[in-house]
Amino acid sequence: MNGWQTLLKKEVLRFWKVSFQTIAAPVLTAVLYLLVFGHVLEGRVMVYDRIPYTAFLIPGLVMMSMLQNAFANSSSSLVQSKIMGNMIFVLLTPLSHWAWFSAYVGAAILRGLLVGAGVFIVTLFFAIPDFAAPLWILVFGFLGCALMGTLGLIAGLWAEKFDQMAAFQNFLIMPLTFLSGVFYSVHSLPGFWQTVSHVNPFFYMIDGFRYGFFGQSDTSPWLSLGIVGIAWLAVSALAVNLLRTGYKIRN
């Protein structure tokens, strides 16, 4: 087993050993969102003039859960290692910055996909969405988790304590997630807020993912793919450079 594979295994076991907290709890949270919003708006709102609200909501909740948990996995791992002092054991290994990147982001992607699969399976008891373009579902699911896992890696390198990590999540990740069209189509918003939503990269991840289910979205899936892909390449370049220079872990 190569060095990066060993680190990847360590990161996977880290969240899997507490899977009730890292997998089951996010699934329960998403189901509660579905119960509340679905109960209030089902039968009152039809999206794209043909899709029941509960079916429309499911892909958004799946993607939201994937994004939040992919981010939380890589960020919390690094901050926890800093605080507990066991980061030194990884630093003593001859692992390259690419190995660090592959292991932390890979584990984040896996956790995000597992949570997403769990949310989707449970929500099938409430409504069954279409599968108009399954390949788009897989592409945006992977890219979304990869982007958020990489962003979590950057946040984990920057943060020195859990308070800073919480601020990053509460004032950046959570607002961007809720303003991305998880619970509504952005076409229902006033013009100003539509413009704001189209500046939000989270919107393109969720909109492209939803296109895979219904074959209809607020913007072109190819545009969403381009924006999400470029965003991931940009944050990946930053993350790899921070790891290469040892930002806040070697100095």
DRENDREN-823466 format. One record per residue (C-alpha): residue in one letter; z, y, x. Coordinates in steps of 0.25 Angstrom, whole numbers. Example, Ala and Ser with C-alpha at 12.3 -4.5 7.8 and 13.67 -1.06 7.14 Angstrom:
<sites>
<site residu="a" c3="31" c2="-18" c1="49"/>
<site residu="s" c3="29" c2="-4" c1="55"/>
</sites>
This chain:
<sites>
<site residu="m" c3="0" c2="0" c1="0"/>
<site residu="n" c3="-4" c2="14" c1="6"/>
<site residu="g" c3="6" c2="25" c1="7"/>
<site residu="w" c3="1" c2="33" c1="-4"/>
<site residu="q" c3="1" c2="21" c1="-13"/>
<site residu="t" c3="16" c2="18" c1="-9"/>
<site residu="l" c3="19" c2="33" c1="-13"/>
<site residu="l" c3="11" c2="31" c1="-26"/>
<site residu="k" c3="19" c2="19" c1="-29"/>
<site residu="k" c3="32" c2="26" c1="-27"/>
<site residu="e" c3="28" c2="38" c1="-36"/>
<site residu="v" c3="24" c2="28" c1="-47"/>
<site residu="l" c3="37" c2="20" c1="-46"/>
<site residu="r" c3="44" c2="33" c1="-46"/>
<site residu="f" c3="40" c2="37" c1="-60"/>
<site residu="w" c3="38" c2="22" c1="-65"/>
<site residu="k" c3="53" c2="18" c1="-63"/>
<site residu="v" c3="57" c2="29" c1="-73"/>
<site residu="s" c3="45" c2="27" c1="-82"/>
<site residu="f" c3="54" c2="29" c1="-94"/>
<site residu="q" c3="55" c2="44" c1="-90"/>
<site residu="t" c3="42" c2="46" c1="-83"/>
<site residu="i" c3="33" c2="38" c1="-93"/>
<site residu="a" c3="40" c2="35" c1="-106"/>
<site residu="a" c3="46" c2="49" c1="-108"/>
<site residu="p" c3="33" c2="57" c1="-107"/>
<site residu="v" c3="27" c2="47" c1="-117"/>
<site residu="l" c3="39" c2="50" c1="-127"/>
<site residu="t" c3="37" c2="65" c1="-125"/>
<site residu="a" c3="22" c2="64" c1="-128"/>
<site residu="v" c3="25" c2="56" c1="-141"/>
<site residu="l" c3="35" c2="66" c1="-145"/>
<site residu="y" c3="25" c2="77" c1="-144"/>
<site residu="l" c3="15" c2="69" c1="-152"/>
<site residu="l" c3="25" c2="66" c1="-163"/>
<site residu="v" c3="29" c2="81" c1="-164"/>
<site residu="f" c3="15" c2="87" c1="-163"/>
<site residu="g" c3="8" c2="76" c1="-170"/>
<site residu="h" c3="18" c2="77" c1="-182"/>
<site residu="v" c3="17" c2="92" c1="-184"/>
<site residu="l" c3="1" c2="93" c1="-182"/>
<site residu="e" c3="-5" c2="80" c1="-186"/>
<site residu="g" c3="-13" c2="83" c1="-198"/>
<site residu="r" c3="-13" c2="98" c1="-196"/>
<site residu="v" c3="-21" c2="99" c1="-184"/>
<site residu="m" c3="-35" c2="93" c1="-181"/>
<site residu="v" c3="-40" c2="95" c1="-167"/>
<site residu="y" c3="-55" c2="96" c1="-165"/>
<site residu="d" c3="-56" c2="95" c1="-180"/>
<site residu="r" c3="-55" c2="80" c1="-179"/>
<site residu="i" c3="-44" c2="75" c1="-171"/>
<site residu="p" c3="-30" c2="73" c1="-177"/>
<site residu="y" c3="-19" c2="81" c1="-169"/>
<site residu="t" c3="-11" c2="69" c1="-165"/>
<site residu="a" c3="-23" c2="62" c1="-159"/>
<site residu="f" c3="-27" c2="75" c1="-152"/>
<site residu="l" c3="-12" c2="77" c1="-146"/>
<site residu="i" c3="-12" c2="63" c1="-140"/>
<site residu="p" c3="-21" c2="66" c1="-128"/>
<site residu="g" c3="-14" c2="79" c1="-125"/>
<site residu="l" c3="0" c2="72" c1="-125"/>
<site residu="v" c3="-6" c2="61" c1="-116"/>
<site residu="m" c3="-11" c2="71" c1="-106"/>
<site residu="m" c3="1" c2="80" c1="-107"/>
<site residu="s" c3="10" c2="69" c1="-103"/>
<site residu="m" c3="1" c2="64" c1="-92"/>
<site residu="l" c3="0" c2="78" c1="-86"/>
<site residu="q" c3="15" c2="81" c1="-86"/>
<site residu="n" c3="19" c2="67" c1="-81"/>
<site residu="a" c3="9" c2="67" c1="-70"/>
<site residu="f" c3="14" c2="81" c1="-65"/>
<site residu="a" c3="29" c2="77" c1="-67"/>
<site residu="n" c3="27" c2="64" c1="-58"/>
<site residu="s" c3="22" c2="70" c1="-45"/>
<site residu="s" c3="30" c2="83" c1="-46"/>
<site residu="s" c3="43" c2="76" c1="-49"/>
<site residu="s" c3="41" c2="66" c1="-39"/>
<site residu="l" c3="40" c2="76" c1="-28"/>
<site residu="v" c3="51" c2="85" c1="-32"/>
<site residu="q" c3="60" c2="73" c1="-34"/>
<site residu="s" c3="57" c2="68" c1="-20"/>
<site residu="k" c3="60" c2="82" c1="-14"/>
<site residu="i" c3="73" c2="83" c1="-21"/>
<site residu="m" c3="78" c2="69" c1="-18"/>
<site residu="g" c3="73" c2="70" c1="-4"/>
<site residu="n" c3="65" c2="58" c1="-4"/>
<site residu="m" c3="52" c2="65" c1="-1"/>
<site residu="i" c3="55" c2="63" c1="14"/>
<site residu="f" c3="52" c2="48" c1="13"/>
<site residu="v" c3="38" c2="51" c1="8"/>
<site residu="l" c3="36" c2="62" c1="19"/>
<site residu="l" c3="39" c2="52" c1="30"/>
<site residu="t" c3="28" c2="43" c1="26"/>
<site residu="p" c3="14" c2="45" c1="32"/>
<site residu="l" c3="8" c2="48" c1="18"/>
<site residu="s" c3="-3" c2="59" c1="18"/>
<site residu="h" c3="-4" c2="70" c1="8"/>
<site residu="w" c3="-15" c2="62" c1="1"/>
<site residu="a" c3="-6" c2="50" c1="-1"/>
<site residu="w" c3="5" c2="59" c1="-7"/>
<site residu="f" c3="-5" c2="66" c1="-16"/>
<site residu="s" c3="-11" c2="52" c1="-21"/>
<site residu="a" c3="3" c2="46" c1="-23"/>
<site residu="y" c3="10" c2="57" c1="-31"/>
<site residu="v" c3="-2" c2="61" c1="-39"/>
<site residu="g" c3="-6" c2="46" c1="-42"/>
<site residu="a" c3="8" c2="43" c1="-47"/>
<site residu="a" c3="7" c2="56" c1="-56"/>
<site residu="i" c3="-6" c2="51" c1="-62"/>
<site residu="l" c3="-1" c2="37" c1="-65"/>
<site residu="r" c3="12" c2="43" c1="-72"/>
<site residu="g" c3="3" c2="53" c1="-80"/>
<site residu="l" c3="-6" c2="42" c1="-84"/>
<site residu="l" c3="5" c2="32" c1="-88"/>
<site residu="v" c3="12" c2="43" c1="-96"/>
<site residu="g" c3="-2" c2="47" c1="-103"/>
<site residu="a" c3="-4" c2="32" c1="-106"/>
<site residu="g" c3="10" c2="31" c1="-112"/>
<site residu="v" c3="8" c2="43" c1="-121"/>
<site residu="f" c3="-6" c2="39" c1="-126"/>
<site residu="i" c3="-1" c2="25" c1="-129"/>
<site residu="v" c3="11" c2="29" c1="-137"/>
<site residu="t" c3="3" c2="41" c1="-144"/>
<site residu="l" c3="-7" c2="31" c1="-149"/>
<site residu="f" c3="3" c2="27" c1="-160"/>
<site residu="f" c3="1" c2="41" c1="-166"/>
<site residu="a" c3="-14" c2="43" c1="-165"/>
<site residu="i" c3="-26" c2="37" c1="-157"/>
<site residu="p" c3="-35" c2="47" c1="-151"/>
<site residu="d" c3="-50" c2="44" c1="-148"/>
<site residu="f" c3="-55" c2="40" c1="-134"/>
<site residu="a" c3="-68" c2="48" c1="-134"/>
<site residu="a" c3="-69" c2="48" c1="-119"/>
<site residu="p" c3="-59" c2="39" c1="-112"/>
<site residu="l" c3="-64" c2="43" c1="-98"/>
<site residu="w" c3="-60" c2="58" c1="-100"/>
<site residu="i" c3="-46" c2="53" c1="-104"/>
<site residu="l" c3="-44" c2="45" c1="-91"/>
<site residu="v" c3="-50" c2="57" c1="-82"/>
<site residu="f" c3="-42" c2="68" c1="-88"/>
<site residu="g" c3="-29" c2="59" c1="-88"/>
<site residu="f" c3="-31" c2="56" c1="-73"/>
<site residu="l" c3="-35" c2="70" c1="-69"/>
<site residu="g" c3="-23" c2="76" c1="-77"/>
<site residu="c" c3="-13" c2="67" c1="-71"/>
<site residu="a" c3="-19" c2="69" c1="-57"/>
<site residu="l" c3="-19" c2="84" c1="-59"/>
<site residu="m" c3="-5" c2="85" c1="-64"/>
<site residu="g" c3="0" c2="75" c1="-54"/>
<site residu="t" c3="-5" c2="84" c1="-43"/>
<site residu="l" c3="0" c2="96" c1="-49"/>
<site residu="g" c3="14" c2="89" c1="-50"/>
<site residu="l" c3="13" c2="86" c1="-35"/>
<site residu="i" c3="11" c2="100" c1="-32"/>
<site residu="a" c3="22" c2="104" c1="-40"/>
<site residu="g" c3="31" c2="94" c1="-34"/>
<site residu="l" c3="28" c2="99" c1="-20"/>
<site residu="w" c3="31" c2="113" c1="-24"/>
<site residu="a" c3="44" c2="111" c1="-32"/>
<site residu="e" c3="57" c2="108" c1="-24"/>
<site residu="k" c3="66" c2="105" c1="-36"/>
<site residu="f" c3="64" c2="101" c1="-51"/>
<site residu="d" c3="67" c2="115" c1="-56"/>
<site residu="q" c3="54" c2="119" c1="-50"/>
<site residu="m" c3="47" c2="107" c1="-55"/>
<site residu="a" c3="51" c2="110" c1="-69"/>
<site residu="a" c3="47" c2="124" c1="-68"/>
<site residu="f" c3="33" c2="119" c1="-64"/>
<site residu="q" c3="32" c2="110" c1="-75"/>
<site residu="n" c3="38" c2="118" c1="-86"/>
<site residu="f" c3="31" c2="131" c1="-83"/>
<site residu="l" c3="17" c2="126" c1="-79"/>
<site residu="i" c3="14" c2="111" c1="-83"/>
<site residu="m" c3="21" c2="112" c1="-96"/>
<site residu="p" c3="14" c2="125" c1="-101"/>
<site residu="l" c3="0" c2="121" c1="-96"/>
<site residu="t" c3="2" c2="107" c1="-103"/>
<site residu="f" c3="6" c2="113" c1="-116"/>
<site residu="l" c3="-5" c2="124" c1="-116"/>
<site residu="s" c3="-16" c2="113" c1="-112"/>
<site residu="g" c3="-19" c2="108" c1="-126"/>
<site residu="v" c3="-10" c2="96" c1="-127"/>
<site residu="f" c3="-6" c2="99" c1="-142"/>
<site residu="y" c3="-18" c2="107" c1="-146"/>
<site residu="s" c3="-33" c2="110" c1="-144"/>
<site residu="v" c3="-34" c2="123" c1="-136"/>
<site residu="h" c3="-46" c2="127" c1="-146"/>
<site residu="s" c3="-35" c2="130" c1="-156"/>
<site residu="l" c3="-29" c2="141" c1="-147"/>
<site residu="p" c3="-32" c2="156" c1="-147"/>
<site residu="g" c3="-42" c2="160" c1="-137"/>
<site residu="f" c3="-32" c2="165" c1="-127"/>
<site residu="w" c3="-25" c2="152" c1="-127"/>
<site residu="q" c3="-37" c2="144" c1="-126"/>
<site residu="t" c3="-41" c2="152" c1="-114"/>
<site residu="v" c3="-27" c2="149" c1="-108"/>
<site residu="s" c3="-28" c2="134" c1="-111"/>
<site residu="h" c3="-42" c2="133" c1="-104"/>
<site residu="v" c3="-35" c2="139" c1="-91"/>
<site residu="n" c3="-25" c2="128" c1="-92"/>
<site residu="p" c3="-30" c2="115" c1="-83"/>
<site residu="f" c3="-21" c2="106" c1="-92"/>
<site residu="f" c3="-29" c2="109" c1="-104"/>
<site residu="y" c3="-41" c2="103" c1="-97"/>
<site residu="m" c3="-34" c2="90" c1="-94"/>
<site residu="i" c3="-29" c2="88" c1="-108"/>
<site residu="d" c3="-42" c2="93" c1="-114"/>
<site residu="g" c3="-50" c2="83" c1="-106"/>
<site residu="f" c3="-41" c2="72" c1="-108"/>
<site residu="r" c3="-41" c2="74" c1="-123"/>
<site residu="y" c3="-57" c2="75" c1="-123"/>
<site residu="g" c3="-56" c2="60" c1="-119"/>
<site residu="f" c3="-50" c2="56" c1="-132"/>
<site residu="f" c3="-57" c2="65" c1="-142"/>
<site residu="g" c3="-70" c2="69" c1="-135"/>
<site residu="q" c3="-67" c2="83" c1="-138"/>
<site residu="s" c3="-59" c2="94" c1="-131"/>
<site residu="d" c3="-57" c2="109" c1="-130"/>
<site residu="t" c3="-66" c2="109" c1="-117"/>
<site residu="s" c3="-76" c2="100" c1="-110"/>
<site residu="p" c3="-70" c2="88" c1="-103"/>
<site residu="w" c3="-79" c2="91" c1="-91"/>
<site residu="l" c3="-73" c2="105" c1="-89"/>
<site residu="s" c3="-59" c2="99" c1="-91"/>
<site residu="l" c3="-62" c2="88" c1="-80"/>
<site residu="g" c3="-67" c2="99" c1="-70"/>
<site residu="i" c3="-55" c2="108" c1="-72"/>
<site residu="v" c3="-45" c2="97" c1="-71"/>
<site residu="g" c3="-52" c2="90" c1="-59"/>
<site residu="i" c3="-53" c2="103" c1="-52"/>
<site residu="a" c3="-38" c2="106" c1="-55"/>
<site residu="w" c3="-34" c2="93" c1="-49"/>
<site residu="l" c3="-42" c2="94" c1="-37"/>
<site residu="a" c3="-36" c2="108" c1="-35"/>
<site residu="v" c3="-21" c2="104" c1="-36"/>
<site residu="s" c3="-24" c2="91" c1="-28"/>
<site residu="a" c3="-29" c2="99" c1="-17"/>
<site residu="l" c3="-16" c2="108" c1="-17"/>
<site residu="a" c3="-7" c2="96" c1="-19"/>
<site residu="v" c3="-13" c2="89" c1="-7"/>
<site residu="n" c3="-13" c2="101" c1="2"/>
<site residu="l" c3="2" c2="103" c1="-2"/>
<site residu="l" c3="5" c2="88" c1="2"/>
<site residu="r" c3="-3" c2="90" c1="15"/>
<site residu="t" c3="5" c2="102" c1="19"/>
<site residu="g" c3="18" c2="96" c1="14"/>
<site residu="y" c3="21" c2="107" c1="5"/>
<site residu="k" c3="36" c2="107" c1="2"/>
<site residu="i" c3="38" c2="93" c1="6"/>
<site residu="r" c3="36" c2="94" c1="22"/>
<site residu="n" c3="40" c2="108" c1="24"/>
</sites>
